[in-house]
Amino acid sequence: MSHEFESFRARREAGNAKVLNTDNLATKRFFALDKQVYGPGALSTETKELLGLVASMVLRCNDCIDYHLERCVDEGFSKAELDEAMGVAMMVGGSIVIPHARHAAASIEYLLSQNDEN
């Protein structure tokens, strides 16, 4: 899993750089809005990241799941809290979310093991 996750991080960073290498104002504004939406407000950043994780699971986007899982771990969520959020995602999304829950479980294991090393 470590190689897969590191590959995801590198792909995401390189892809974002390519997308943002544009004069298209709409694209740049959308990326800026994304950062603003997940900032602190009436809901905490932590809560917003957990919401992002659940939505990503229901929408079945593994790249999005990994992004929000990494952010959730950075924000201090425990395995039990992440597992519970994944349960909500499966309830909302149905059994089609199960393969993405498997992916998320492996990612959680990797991310938490990284935190243990630091």
Biopython code that builds the backbone (N, CA, C, O; Angstrom):
import numpy as np
from Bio.PDB.StructureBuilder import StructureBuilder

atoms = [
    (1, "MET", "N", (0.823, -1.205, 0.000)),
    (1, "MET", "CA", (0.000, 0.000, 0.000)),
    (1, "MET", "C", (0.859, 1.258, 0.000)),
    (1, "MET", "O", (0.457, 2.271, -0.573)),
    (2, "SER", "N", (2.034, 1.221, 0.629)),
    (2, "SER", "CA", (2.836, 2.443, 0.715)),
    (2, "SER", "C", (3.180, 2.975, -0.665)),
    (2, "SER", "O", (3.095, 4.178, -0.908)),
    (3, "HIS", "N", (3.570, 2.078, -1.576)),
    (3, "HIS", "CA", (3.905, 2.507, -2.928)),
    (3, "HIS", "C", (2.676, 3.092, -3.623)),
    (3, "HIS", "O", (2.772, 4.112, -4.305)),
    (4, "GLU", "N", (1.526, 2.448, -3.450)),
    (4, "GLU", "CA", (0.293, 2.946, -4.069)),
    (4, "GLU", "C", (-0.058, 4.338, -3.564)),
    (4, "GLU", "O", (-0.423, 5.215, -4.347)),
    (5, "PHE", "N", (0.054, 4.541, -2.255)),
    (5, "PHE", "CA", (-0.331, 5.835, -1.699)),
    (5, "PHE", "C", (0.658, 6.917, -2.103)),
    (5, "PHE", "O", (0.263, 8.040, -2.415)),
    (6, "GLU", "N", (1.933, 6.582, -2.097)),
    (6, "GLU", "CA", (2.941, 7.564, -2.521)),
    (6, "GLU", "C", (2.746, 7.904, -4.000)),
    (6, "GLU", "O", (2.923, 9.055, -4.400)),
    (7, "SER", "N", (2.388, 6.919, -4.802)),
    (7, "SER", "CA", (2.105, 7.151, -6.214)),
    (7, "SER", "C", (0.894, 8.073, -6.368)),
    (7, "SER", "O", (0.895, 8.970, -7.211)),
    (8, "PHE", "N", (-0.135, 7.848, -5.554)),
    (8, "PHE", "CA", (-1.312, 8.717, -5.570)),
    (8, "PHE", "C", (-0.916, 10.160, -5.262)),
    (8, "PHE", "O", (-1.332, 11.087, -5.957)),
    (9, "ARG", "N", (-0.112, 10.342, -4.219)),
    (9, "ARG", "CA", (0.310, 11.691, -3.840)),
    (9, "ARG", "C", (1.045, 12.377, -4.991)),
    (9, "ARG", "O", (0.784, 13.540, -5.300)),
    (10, "ALA", "N", (1.956, 11.655, -5.613)),
    (10, "ALA", "CA", (2.736, 12.230, -6.724)),
    (10, "ALA", "C", (1.841, 12.536, -7.922)),
    (10, "ALA", "O", (1.969, 13.599, -8.530)),
    (11, "ARG", "N", (0.936, 11.616, -8.268)),
    (11, "ARG", "CA", (-0.002, 11.844, -9.390)),
    (11, "ARG", "C", (-0.879, 13.055, -9.126)),
    (11, "ARG", "O", (-1.109, 13.873, -10.017)),
    (12, "ARG", "N", (-1.364, 13.165, -7.904)),
    (12, "ARG", "CA", (-2.259, 14.274, -7.553)),
    (12, "ARG", "C", (-1.523, 15.611, -7.667)),
    (12, "ARG", "O", (-2.038, 16.567, -8.248)),
    (13, "GLU", "N", (-0.325, 15.663, -7.111)),
    (13, "GLU", "CA", (0.450, 16.906, -7.154)),
    (13, "GLU", "C", (0.781, 17.296, -8.598)),
    (13, "GLU", "O", (0.622, 18.454, -8.984)),
    (14, "ALA", "N", (1.237, 16.331, -9.387)),
    (14, "ALA", "CA", (1.577, 16.616, -10.786)),
    (14, "ALA", "C", (0.332, 16.993, -11.588)),
    (14, "ALA", "O", (0.368, 17.904, -12.415)),
    (15, "GLY", "N", (-0.753, 16.295, -11.339)),
    (15, "GLY", "CA", (-1.998, 16.598, -12.043)),
    (15, "GLY", "C", (-2.532, 17.978, -11.710)),
    (15, "GLY", "O", (-2.978, 18.708, -12.595)),
    (16, "ASN", "N", (-2.487, 18.336, -10.431)),
    (16, "ASN", "CA", (-2.934, 19.674, -10.035)),
    (16, "ASN", "C", (-2.092, 20.753, -10.699)),
    (16, "ASN", "O", (-2.617, 21.769, -11.154)),
    (17, "ALA", "N", (-0.785, 20.528, -10.753)),
    (17, "ALA", "CA", (0.097, 21.511, -11.389)),
    (17, "ALA", "C", (-0.271, 21.685, -12.861)),
    (17, "ALA", "O", (-0.292, 22.806, -13.369)),
    (18, "LYS", "N", (-0.561, 20.584, -13.543)),
    (18, "LYS", "CA", (-0.931, 20.663, -14.955)),
    (18, "LYS", "C", (-2.265, 21.385, -15.142)),
    (18, "LYS", "O", (-2.402, 22.227, -16.030)),
    (19, "VAL", "N", (-3.238, 21.054, -14.307)),
    (19, "VAL", "CA", (-4.554, 21.694, -14.414)),
    (19, "VAL", "C", (-4.440, 23.191, -14.150)),
    (19, "VAL", "O", (-5.073, 23.998, -14.829)),
    (20, "LEU", "N", (-3.628, 23.555, -13.157)),
    (20, "LEU", "CA", (-3.507, 24.968, -12.790)),
    (20, "LEU", "C", (-2.576, 25.758, -13.705)),
    (20, "LEU", "O", (-2.466, 26.977, -13.568)),
    (21, "ASN", "N", (-1.915, 25.089, -14.622)),
    (21, "ASN", "CA", (-1.080, 25.769, -15.605)),
    (21, "ASN", "C", (-1.977, 26.247, -16.750)),
    (21, "ASN", "O", (-1.887, 25.770, -17.882)),
    (22, "THR", "N", (-2.833, 27.194, -16.420)),
    (22, "THR", "CA", (-3.834, 27.689, -17.353)),
    (22, "THR", "C", (-4.113, 29.151, -17.076)),
    (22, "THR", "O", (-3.876, 29.654, -15.977)),
    (23, "ASP", "N", (-4.617, 29.813, -18.084)),
    (23, "ASP", "CA", (-5.096, 31.179, -17.891)),
    (23, "ASP", "C", (-6.601, 31.196, -17.628)),
    (23, "ASP", "O", (-7.197, 32.261, -17.468)),
    (24, "ASN", "N", (-7.212, 30.009, -17.585)),
    (24, "ASN", "CA", (-8.652, 29.908, -17.396)),
    (24, "ASN", "C", (-9.015, 30.299, -15.970)),
    (24, "ASN", "O", (-8.689, 29.587, -15.019)),
    (25, "LEU", "N", (-9.681, 31.418, -15.832)),
    (25, "LEU", "CA", (-10.034, 31.954, -14.517)),
    (25, "LEU", "C", (-11.013, 31.044, -13.766)),
    (25, "LEU", "O", (-10.921, 30.913, -12.546)),
    (26, "ALA", "N", (-11.941, 30.422, -14.479)),
    (26, "ALA", "CA", (-12.922, 29.540, -13.827)),
    (26, "ALA", "C", (-12.226, 28.382, -13.120)),
    (26, "ALA", "O", (-12.582, 28.037, -11.993)),
    (27, "THR", "N", (-11.238, 27.784, -13.774)),
    (27, "THR", "CA", (-10.490, 26.675, -13.175)),
    (27, "THR", "C", (-9.754, 27.142, -11.929)),
    (27, "THR", "O", (-9.808, 26.485, -10.890)),
    (28, "LYS", "N", (-9.074, 28.258, -12.028)),
    (28, "LYS", "CA", (-8.322, 28.777, -10.878)),
    (28, "LYS", "C", (-9.258, 29.142, -9.725)),
    (28, "LYS", "O", (-8.942, 28.894, -8.561)),
    (29, "ARG", "N", (-10.387, 29.720, -10.046)),
    (29, "ARG", "CA", (-11.348, 30.077, -8.996)),
    (29, "ARG", "C", (-11.933, 28.843, -8.333)),
    (29, "ARG", "O", (-12.146, 28.828, -7.121)),
    (30, "PHE", "N", (-12.198, 27.797, -9.129)),
    (30, "PHE", "CA", (-12.749, 26.567, -8.552)),
    (30, "PHE", "C", (-11.767, 25.963, -7.552)),
    (30, "PHE", "O", (-12.166, 25.562, -6.460)),
    (31, "PHE", "N", (-10.495, 25.896, -7.914)),
    (31, "PHE", "CA", (-9.491, 25.366, -6.993)),
    (31, "PHE", "C", (-9.395, 26.230, -5.741)),
    (31, "PHE", "O", (-9.261, 25.698, -4.639)),
    (32, "ALA", "N", (-9.459, 27.537, -5.887)),
    (32, "ALA", "CA", (-9.408, 28.444, -4.740)),
    (32, "ALA", "C", (-10.650, 28.270, -3.861)),
    (32, "ALA", "O", (-10.554, 28.308, -2.634)),
    (33, "LEU", "N", (-11.804, 28.080, -4.482)),
    (33, "LEU", "CA", (-13.043, 27.877, -3.729)),
    (33, "LEU", "C", (-12.974, 26.593, -2.919)),
    (33, "LEU", "O", (-13.444, 26.548, -1.782)),
    (34, "ASP", "N", (-12.391, 25.548, -3.499)),
    (34, "ASP", "CA", (-12.240, 24.284, -2.790)),
    (34, "ASP", "C", (-11.468, 24.495, -1.489)),
    (34, "ASP", "O", (-11.870, 23.987, -0.442)),
    (35, "LYS", "N", (-10.373, 25.234, -1.546)),
    (35, "LYS", "CA", (-9.589, 25.504, -0.334)),
    (35, "LYS", "C", (-10.406, 26.305, 0.677)),
    (35, "LYS", "O", (-10.332, 26.056, 1.880)),
    (36, "GLN", "N", (-11.178, 27.260, 0.186)),
    (36, "GLN", "CA", (-11.979, 28.108, 1.067)),
    (36, "GLN", "C", (-13.087, 27.304, 1.745)),
    (36, "GLN", "O", (-13.336, 27.479, 2.938)),
    (37, "VAL", "N", (-13.744, 26.435, 1.005)),
    (37, "VAL", "CA", (-14.866, 25.655, 1.538)),
    (37, "VAL", "C", (-14.421, 24.779, 2.702)),
    (37, "VAL", "O", (-15.160, 24.620, 3.674)),
    (38, "TYR", "N", (-13.218, 24.205, 2.616)),
    (38, "TYR", "CA", (-12.758, 23.308, 3.668)),
    (38, "TYR", "C", (-12.087, 24.034, 4.829)),
    (38, "TYR", "O", (-11.645, 23.388, 5.779)),
    (39, "GLY", "N", (-12.003, 25.346, 4.773)),
    (39, "GLY", "CA", (-11.446, 26.119, 5.879)),
    (39, "GLY", "C", (-12.434, 26.224, 7.022)),
    (39, "GLY", "O", (-13.597, 25.849, 6.877)),
    (40, "PRO", "N", (-11.982, 26.728, 8.153)),
    (40, "PRO", "CA", (-12.869, 26.850, 9.311)),
    (40, "PRO", "C", (-14.005, 27.837, 9.055)),
    (40, "PRO", "O", (-13.836, 28.845, 8.369)),
    (41, "GLY", "N", (-15.143, 27.526, 9.615)),
    (41, "GLY", "CA", (-16.327, 28.367, 9.493)),
    (41, "GLY", "C", (-17.306, 27.939, 10.567)),
    (41, "GLY", "O", (-16.897, 27.607, 11.680)),
    (42, "ALA", "N", (-18.587, 27.941, 10.256)),
    (42, "ALA", "CA", (-19.580, 27.459, 11.218)),
    (42, "ALA", "C", (-19.323, 25.989, 11.549)),
    (42, "ALA", "O", (-19.572, 25.538, 12.667)),
    (43, "LEU", "N", (-18.818, 25.247, 10.552)),
    (43, "LEU", "CA", (-18.362, 23.875, 10.781)),
    (43, "LEU", "C", (-16.833, 23.899, 10.844)),
    (43, "LEU", "O", (-16.185, 24.665, 10.131)),
    (44, "SER", "N", (-16.277, 23.064, 11.692)),
    (44, "SER", "CA", (-14.816, 22.991, 11.798)),
    (44, "SER", "C", (-14.224, 22.338, 10.553)),
    (44, "SER", "O", (-14.909, 21.611, 9.834)),
    (45, "THR", "N", (-12.969, 22.602, 10.313)),
    (45, "THR", "CA", (-12.246, 21.951, 9.218)),
    (45, "THR", "C", (-12.308, 20.435, 9.373)),
    (45, "THR", "O", (-12.471, 19.711, 8.390)),
    (46, "GLU", "N", (-12.178, 19.957, 10.606)),
    (46, "GLU", "CA", (-12.231, 18.525, 10.862)),
    (46, "GLU", "C", (-13.557, 17.932, 10.392)),
    (46, "GLU", "O", (-13.577, 16.907, 9.711)),
    (47, "THR", "N", (-14.657, 18.577, 10.756)),
    (47, "THR", "CA", (-15.980, 18.096, 10.360)),
    (47, "THR", "C", (-16.128, 18.111, 8.849)),
    (47, "THR", "O", (-16.666, 17.169, 8.268)),
    (48, "LYS", "N", (-15.661, 19.159, 8.217)),
    (48, "LYS", "CA", (-15.773, 19.263, 6.762)),
    (48, "LYS", "C", (-14.980, 18.168, 6.068)),
    (48, "LYS", "O", (-15.433, 17.634, 5.056)),
    (49, "GLU", "N", (-13.815, 17.822, 6.583)),
    (49, "GLU", "CA", (-13.034, 16.742, 5.977)),
    (49, "GLU", "C", (-13.743, 15.402, 6.125)),
    (49, "GLU", "O", (-13.720, 14.582, 5.207)),
    (50, "LEU", "N", (-14.370, 15.176, 7.273)),
    (50, "LEU", "CA", (-15.119, 13.937, 7.473)),
    (50, "LEU", "C", (-16.317, 13.880, 6.516)),
    (50, "LEU", "O", (-16.627, 12.825, 5.963)),
    (51, "LEU", "N", (-16.982, 15.018, 6.328)),
    (51, "LEU", "CA", (-18.077, 15.079, 5.350)),
    (51, "LEU", "C", (-17.562, 14.802, 3.943)),
    (51, "LEU", "O", (-18.207, 14.104, 3.161)),
    (52, "GLY", "N", (-16.391, 15.357, 3.628)),
    (52, "GLY", "CA", (-15.779, 15.110, 2.325)),
    (52, "GLY", "C", (-15.465, 13.635, 2.121)),
    (52, "GLY", "O", (-15.640, 13.103, 1.024)),
    (53, "LEU", "N", (-15.003, 12.978, 3.175)),
    (53, "LEU", "CA", (-14.724, 11.545, 3.100)),
    (53, "LEU", "C", (-15.993, 10.754, 2.799)),
    (53, "LEU", "O", (-16.004, 9.919, 1.895)),
    (54, "VAL", "N", (-17.047, 11.010, 3.541)),
    (54, "VAL", "CA", (-18.301, 10.278, 3.334)),
    (54, "VAL", "C", (-18.843, 10.525, 1.927)),
    (54, "VAL", "O", (-19.255, 9.588, 1.243)),
    (55, "ALA", "N", (-18.841, 11.786, 1.498)),
    (55, "ALA", "CA", (-19.329, 12.093, 0.146)),
    (55, "ALA", "C", (-18.471, 11.396, -0.906)),
    (55, "ALA", "O", (-19.005, 10.886, -1.891)),
    (56, "SER", "N", (-17.174, 11.365, -0.721)),
    (56, "SER", "CA", (-16.277, 10.723, -1.682)),
    (56, "SER", "C", (-16.538, 9.226, -1.763)),
    (56, "SER", "O", (-16.468, 8.637, -2.841)),
    (57, "MET", "N", (-16.835, 8.619, -0.635)),
    (57, "MET", "CA", (-17.141, 7.185, -0.645)),
    (57, "MET", "C", (-18.456, 6.919, -1.369)),
    (57, "MET", "O", (-18.555, 5.990, -2.170)),
    (58, "VAL", "N", (-19.452, 7.731, -1.084)),
    (58, "VAL", "CA", (-20.753, 7.551, -1.739)),
    (58, "VAL", "C", (-20.636, 7.789, -3.247)),
    (58, "VAL", "O", (-21.292, 7.115, -4.042)),
    (59, "LEU", "N", (-19.795, 8.751, -3.630)),
    (59, "LEU", "CA", (-19.586, 9.037, -5.053)),
    (59, "LEU", "C", (-18.583, 8.074, -5.689)),
    (59, "LEU", "O", (-18.386, 8.099, -6.904)),
    (60, "ARG", "N", (-17.950, 7.227, -4.876)),
    (60, "ARG", "CA", (-17.072, 6.146, -5.328)),
    (60, "ARG", "C", (-15.837, 6.646, -6.070)),
    (60, "ARG", "O", (-15.512, 6.174, -7.160)),
    (61, "CYS", "N", (-15.157, 7.613, -5.453)),
    (61, "CYS", "CA", (-13.931, 8.173, -6.031)),
    (61, "CYS", "C", (-12.756, 7.844, -5.108)),
    (61, "CYS", "O", (-12.565, 8.513, -4.093)),
    (62, "ASN", "N", (-11.967, 6.822, -5.450)),
    (62, "ASN", "CA", (-10.861, 6.411, -4.587)),
    (62, "ASN", "C", (-9.815, 7.500, -4.401)),
    (62, "ASN", "O", (-9.266, 7.638, -3.308)),
    (63, "ASP", "N", (-9.523, 8.282, -5.447)),
    (63, "ASP", "CA", (-8.576, 9.388, -5.277)),
    (63, "ASP", "C", (-9.099, 10.385, -4.247)),
    (63, "ASP", "O", (-8.346, 10.866, -3.401)),
    (64, "CYS", "N", (-10.383, 10.689, -4.323)),
    (64, "CYS", "CA", (-10.989, 11.624, -3.363)),
    (64, "CYS", "C", (-10.996, 11.021, -1.958)),
    (64, "CYS", "O", (-10.745, 11.718, -0.975)),
    (65, "ILE", "N", (-11.284, 9.728, -1.871)),
    (65, "ILE", "CA", (-11.263, 9.036, -0.581)),
    (65, "ILE", "C", (-9.881, 9.164, 0.049)),
    (65, "ILE", "O", (-9.754, 9.515, 1.222)),
    (66, "ASP", "N", (-8.841, 8.875, -0.745)),
    (66, "ASP", "CA", (-7.483, 8.961, -0.206)),
    (66, "ASP", "C", (-7.136, 10.376, 0.219)),
    (66, "ASP", "O", (-6.520, 10.575, 1.267)),
    (67, "TYR", "N", (-7.523, 11.360, -0.577)),
    (67, "TYR", "CA", (-7.246, 12.752, -0.210)),
    (67, "TYR", "C", (-7.904, 13.090, 1.136)),
    (67, "TYR", "O", (-7.251, 13.619, 2.035)),
    (68, "HIS", "N", (-9.189, 12.782, 1.265)),
    (68, "HIS", "CA", (-9.898, 13.144, 2.499)),
    (68, "HIS", "C", (-9.457, 12.286, 3.682)),
    (68, "HIS", "O", (-9.445, 12.762, 4.817)),
    (69, "LEU", "N", (-9.095, 11.029, 3.432)),
    (69, "LEU", "CA", (-8.565, 10.214, 4.535)),
    (69, "LEU", "C", (-7.267, 10.811, 5.064)),
    (69, "LEU", "O", (-7.067, 10.911, 6.275)),
    (70, "GLU", "N", (-6.391, 11.206, 4.150)),
    (70, "GLU", "CA", (-5.133, 11.811, 4.598)),
    (70, "GLU", "C", (-5.398, 13.073, 5.405)),
    (70, "GLU", "O", (-4.768, 13.295, 6.439)),
    (71, "ARG", "N", (-6.318, 13.892, 4.941)),
    (71, "ARG", "CA", (-6.665, 15.117, 5.667)),
    (71, "ARG", "C", (-7.300, 14.774, 7.021)),
    (71, "ARG", "O", (-6.998, 15.417, 8.026)),
    (72, "CYS", "N", (-8.180, 13.762, 7.051)),
    (72, "CYS", "CA", (-8.812, 13.364, 8.316)),
    (72, "CYS", "C", (-7.780, 12.871, 9.325)),
    (72, "CYS", "O", (-7.857, 13.203, 10.508)),
    (73, "VAL", "N", (-6.822, 12.084, 8.861)),
    (73, "VAL", "CA", (-5.755, 11.621, 9.762)),
    (73, "VAL", "C", (-4.939, 12.810, 10.235)),
    (73, "VAL", "O", (-4.587, 12.891, 11.411)),
    (74, "ASP", "N", (-4.634, 13.736, 9.331)),
    (74, "ASP", "CA", (-3.906, 14.948, 9.719)),
    (74, "ASP", "C", (-4.679, 15.746, 10.767)),
    (74, "ASP", "O", (-4.079, 16.366, 11.645)),
    (75, "GLU", "N", (-6.000, 15.729, 10.675)),
    (75, "GLU", "CA", (-6.839, 16.467, 11.621)),
    (75, "GLU", "C", (-7.030, 15.714, 12.937)),
    (75, "GLU", "O", (-7.638, 16.240, 13.870)),
    (76, "GLY", "N", (-6.509, 14.475, 13.017)),
    (76, "GLY", "CA", (-6.515, 13.754, 14.289)),
    (76, "GLY", "C", (-7.613, 12.733, 14.490)),
    (76, "GLY", "O", (-7.790, 12.238, 15.603)),
    (77, "PHE", "N", (-8.354, 12.402, 13.449)),
    (77, "PHE", "CA", (-9.399, 11.387, 13.612)),
    (77, "PHE", "C", (-8.772, 10.026, 13.889)),
    (77, "PHE", "O", (-7.734, 9.678, 13.327)),
    (78, "SER", "N", (-9.418, 9.271, 14.759)),
    (78, "SER", "CA", (-8.948, 7.926, 15.112)),
    (78, "SER", "C", (-9.496, 6.911, 14.106)),
    (78, "SER", "O", (-10.387, 7.221, 13.316)),
    (79, "LYS", "N", (-8.956, 5.714, 14.151)),
    (79, "LYS", "CA", (-9.455, 4.637, 13.298)),
    (79, "LYS", "C", (-10.930, 4.378, 13.590)),
    (79, "LYS", "O", (-11.721, 4.182, 12.667)),
    (80, "ALA", "N", (-11.301, 4.377, 14.857)),
    (80, "ALA", "CA", (-12.703, 4.120, 15.221)),
    (80, "ALA", "C", (-13.627, 5.186, 14.620)),
    (80, "ALA", "O", (-14.710, 4.864, 14.132)),
    (81, "GLU", "N", (-13.205, 6.444, 14.655)),
    (81, "GLU", "CA", (-14.019, 7.522, 14.080)),
    (81, "GLU", "C", (-14.120, 7.382, 12.559)),
    (81, "GLU", "O", (-15.190, 7.574, 11.983)),
    (82, "LEU", "N", (-13.002, 7.048, 11.916)),
    (82, "LEU", "CA", (-13.020, 6.865, 10.460)),
    (82, "LEU", "C", (-13.865, 5.657, 10.077)),
    (82, "LEU", "O", (-14.607, 5.705, 9.096)),
    (83, "ASP", "N", (-13.757, 4.576, 10.840)),
    (83, "ASP", "CA", (-14.583, 3.394, 10.581)),
    (83, "ASP", "C", (-16.068, 3.720, 10.695)),
    (83, "ASP", "O", (-16.881, 3.234, 9.908)),
    (84, "GLU", "N", (-16.415, 4.542, 11.674)),
    (84, "GLU", "CA", (-17.819, 4.911, 11.851)),
    (84, "GLU", "C", (-18.309, 5.765, 10.686)),
    (84, "GLU", "O", (-19.433, 5.591, 10.214)),
    (85, "ALA", "N", (-17.472, 6.681, 10.227)),
    (85, "ALA", "CA", (-17.829, 7.500, 9.060)),
    (85, "ALA", "C", (-18.012, 6.613, 7.823)),
    (85, "ALA", "O", (-18.919, 6.832, 7.021)),
    (86, "MET", "N", (-17.137, 5.609, 7.680)),
    (86, "MET", "CA", (-17.276, 4.687, 6.556)),
    (86, "MET", "C", (-18.589, 3.915, 6.642)),
    (86, "MET", "O", (-19.206, 3.613, 5.620)),
    (87, "GLY", "N", (-19.012, 3.598, 7.861)),
    (87, "GLY", "CA", (-20.306, 2.932, 8.046)),
    (87, "GLY", "C", (-21.456, 3.807, 7.580)),
    (87, "GLY", "O", (-22.411, 3.318, 6.977)),
    (88, "VAL", "N", (-21.365, 5.099, 7.859)),
    (88, "VAL", "CA", (-22.384, 6.039, 7.383)),
    (88, "VAL", "C", (-22.387, 6.052, 5.856)),
    (88, "VAL", "O", (-23.449, 6.030, 5.234)),
    (89, "ALA", "N", (-21.201, 6.087, 5.257)),
    (89, "ALA", "CA", (-21.108, 6.106, 3.793)),
    (89, "ALA", "C", (-21.743, 4.858, 3.188)),
    (89, "ALA", "O", (-22.453, 4.942, 2.186)),
    (90, "MET", "N", (-21.488, 3.705, 3.795)),
    (90, "MET", "CA", (-22.088, 2.473, 3.266)),
    (90, "MET", "C", (-23.601, 2.477, 3.423)),
    (90, "MET", "O", (-24.319, 1.986, 2.552)),
    (91, "MET", "N", (-24.088, 3.029, 4.531)),
    (91, "MET", "CA", (-25.532, 3.096, 4.734)),
    (91, "MET", "C", (-26.175, 4.001, 3.688)),
    (91, "MET", "O", (-27.217, 3.663, 3.127)),
    (92, "VAL", "N", (-25.562, 5.140, 3.428)),
    (92, "VAL", "CA", (-26.108, 6.094, 2.457)),
    (92, "VAL", "C", (-25.958, 5.564, 1.033)),
    (92, "VAL", "O", (-26.889, 5.647, 0.232)),
    (93, "GLY", "N", (-24.786, 5.021, 0.727)),
    (93, "GLY", "CA", (-24.489, 4.625, -0.647)),
    (93, "GLY", "C", (-24.885, 3.213, -1.012)),
    (93, "GLY", "O", (-25.025, 2.903, -2.195)),
    (94, "GLY", "N", (-25.069, 2.353, -0.034)),
    (94, "GLY", "CA", (-25.432, 0.976, -0.303)),
    (94, "GLY", "C", (-24.224, 0.085, -0.537)),
    (94, "GLY", "O", (-23.078, 0.501, -0.368)),
    (95, "SER", "N", (-24.505, -1.145, -0.926)),
    (95, "SER", "CA", (-23.452, -2.147, -1.042)),
    (95, "SER", "C", (-22.425, -1.821, -2.116)),
    (95, "SER", "O", (-21.313, -2.348, -2.079)),
    (96, "ILE", "N", (-22.771, -0.963, -3.071)),
    (96, "ILE", "CA", (-21.812, -0.603, -4.113)),
    (96, "ILE", "C", (-20.609, 0.151, -3.546)),
    (96, "ILE", "O", (-19.577, 0.265, -4.208)),
    (97, "VAL", "N", (-20.740, 0.662, -2.331)),
    (97, "VAL", "CA", (-19.652, 1.388, -1.675)),
    (97, "VAL", "C", (-18.633, 0.416, -1.052)),
    (97, "VAL", "O", (-17.519, 0.827, -0.728)),
    (98, "ILE", "N", (-18.993, -0.845, -0.884)),
    (98, "ILE", "CA", (-18.114, -1.799, -0.189)),
    (98, "ILE", "C", (-16.723, -1.887, -0.813)),
    (98, "ILE", "O", (-15.746, -1.861, -0.064)),
    (99, "PRO", "N", (-16.567, -1.989, -2.145)),
    (99, "PRO", "CA", (-15.200, -2.026, -2.685)),
    (99, "PRO", "C", (-14.380, -0.789, -2.314)),
    (99, "PRO", "O", (-13.165, -0.872, -2.135)),
    (100, "HIS", "N", (-15.047, 0.342, -2.201)),
    (100, "HIS", "CA", (-14.353, 1.583, -1.838)),
    (100, "HIS", "C", (-14.045, 1.611, -0.343)),
    (100, "HIS", "O", (-13.078, 2.239, 0.087)),
    (101, "ALA", "N", (-14.869, 0.931, 0.439)),
    (101, "ALA", "CA", (-14.574, 0.785, 1.868)),
    (101, "ALA", "C", (-13.337, -0.096, 2.045)),
    (101, "ALA", "O", (-12.522, 0.152, 2.934)),
    (102, "ARG", "N", (-13.193, -1.124, 1.203)),
    (102, "ARG", "CA", (-11.980, -1.954, 1.260)),
    (102, "ARG", "C", (-10.747, -1.106, 0.948)),
    (102, "ARG", "O", (-9.727, -1.183, 1.632)),
    (103, "HIS", "N", (-10.868, -0.304, -0.092)),
    (103, "HIS", "CA", (-9.768, 0.585, -0.461)),
    (103, "HIS", "C", (-9.448, 1.530, 0.701)),
    (103, "HIS", "O", (-8.284, 1.711, 1.057)),
    (104, "ALA", "N", (-10.476, 2.122, 1.281)),
    (104, "ALA", "CA", (-10.286, 3.070, 2.384)),
    (104, "ALA", "C", (-9.643, 2.390, 3.588)),
    (104, "ALA", "O", (-8.779, 2.978, 4.239)),
    (105, "ALA", "N", (-10.053, 1.155, 3.893)),
    (105, "ALA", "CA", (-9.487, 0.445, 5.045)),
    (105, "ALA", "C", (-7.978, 0.251, 4.878)),
    (105, "ALA", "O", (-7.220, 0.416, 5.833)),
    (106, "ALA", "N", (-7.548, -0.097, 3.672)),
    (106, "ALA", "CA", (-6.116, -0.261, 3.414)),
    (106, "ALA", "C", (-5.397, 1.088, 3.525)),
    (106, "ALA", "O", (-4.289, 1.160, 4.058)),
    (107, "SER", "N", (-6.016, 2.133, 3.031)),
    (107, "SER", "CA", (-5.415, 3.466, 3.107)),
    (107, "SER", "C", (-5.311, 3.934, 4.553)),
    (107, "SER", "O", (-4.298, 4.511, 4.948)),
    (108, "ILE", "N", (-6.339, 3.693, 5.333)),
    (108, "ILE", "CA", (-6.317, 4.073, 6.755)),
    (108, "ILE", "C", (-5.169, 3.363, 7.462)),
    (108, "ILE", "O", (-4.423, 3.978, 8.224)),
    (109, "GLU", "N", (-5.034, 2.073, 7.206)),
    (109, "GLU", "CA", (-3.965, 1.296, 7.831)),
    (109, "GLU", "C", (-2.598, 1.903, 7.498)),
    (109, "GLU", "O", (-1.746, 2.044, 8.375)),
    (110, "TYR", "N", (-2.399, 2.256, 6.238)),
    (110, "TYR", "CA", (-1.132, 2.861, 5.820)),
    (110, "TYR", "C", (-0.918, 4.219, 6.490)),
    (110, "TYR", "O", (0.148, 4.478, 7.048)),
    (111, "LEU", "N", (-1.926, 5.079, 6.434)),
    (111, "LEU", "CA", (-1.782, 6.423, 6.986)),
    (111, "LEU", "C", (-1.537, 6.409, 8.484)),
    (111, "LEU", "O", (-0.704, 7.164, 8.986)),
    (112, "LEU", "N", (-2.248, 5.564, 9.193)),
    (112, "LEU", "CA", (-2.051, 5.491, 10.651)),
    (112, "LEU", "C", (-0.691, 4.888, 10.988)),
    (112, "LEU", "O", (-0.078, 5.276, 11.982)),
    (113, "SER", "N", (-0.207, 3.945, 10.177)),
    (113, "SER", "CA", (1.127, 3.386, 10.428)),
    (113, "SER", "C", (2.197, 4.448, 10.189)),
    (113, "SER", "O", (3.219, 4.464, 10.875)),
    (114, "GLN", "N", (1.968, 5.332, 9.222)),
    (114, "GLN", "CA", (2.892, 6.448, 8.980)),
    (114, "GLN", "C", (2.939, 7.372, 10.181)),
    (114, "GLN", "O", (4.011, 7.840, 10.564)),
    (115, "ASN", "N", (1.777, 7.640, 10.782)),
    (115, "ASN", "CA", (1.723, 8.510, 11.966)),
    (115, "ASN", "C", (2.465, 7.871, 13.132)),
    (115, "ASN", "O", (3.129, 8.563, 13.904)),
    (116, "ASP", "N", (2.353, 6.539, 13.262)),
    (116, "ASP", "CA", (3.043, 5.833, 14.341)),
    (116, "ASP", "C", (4.553, 5.945, 14.204)),
    (116, "ASP", "O", (5.276, 5.971, 15.199)),
    (117, "GLU", "N", (5.033, 6.011, 12.936)),
    (117, "GLU", "CA", (6.474, 6.109, 12.679)),
    (117, "GLU", "C", (7.017, 7.482, 13.008)),
    (117, "GLU", "O", (8.208, 7.624, 13.286)),
    (118, "ASN", "N", (6.165, 8.500, 12.983)),
    (118, "ASN", "CA", (6.623, 9.895, 13.203)),
    (118, "ASN", "C", (6.547, 10.286, 14.637)),
    (118, "ASN", "O", (6.891, 11.414, 14.989)),
]
sb = StructureBuilder()
sb.init_structure("model")
sb.init_model(0)
sb.init_chain("A")
sb.init_seg("    ")
for serial, (resi, resn, name, xyz) in enumerate(atoms, 1):
    if name == "N":
        sb.init_residue(resn, " ", resi, " ")
    sb.init_atom(name, np.array(xyz, "f"), 0.0, 1.0, " ", f" {name:<3s}", serial, name[0])
structure = sb.get_structure()
